[in-house]
Amino acid sequence: MTETIKVEVNEALARKFRKKAMETYGYKKGAMKKAIEESMRKFASPGLADWDSLTGVVKAPGMTSVDLQHRAWSKVD
């Protein structure tokens, strides 16, 4: 079963979203639908990480939280 949702969004944002959808899912019919469904799934899903259980888990002697962030972000492409 499907549902139709109509929305108005900022033109520049729509252009960027459409471009990213086509780059990700291909320049074919259904790319926008896939991108919007994936975005909605991510937005509606509950958080998967239990942040309270992660407090104090990362131990890096001599490194600050900023150093850890820089190391983590430098590995992201």
Buried (B, 14 or more C-beta within 10 A) or exposed (E): EEEEEEEEEEEEEEEEBEEEBBEEBEEEEEBBEEBBEEEEEEEEEEEEEEEEEEEEEEEEEEEEEEEEEEEEEEEEE
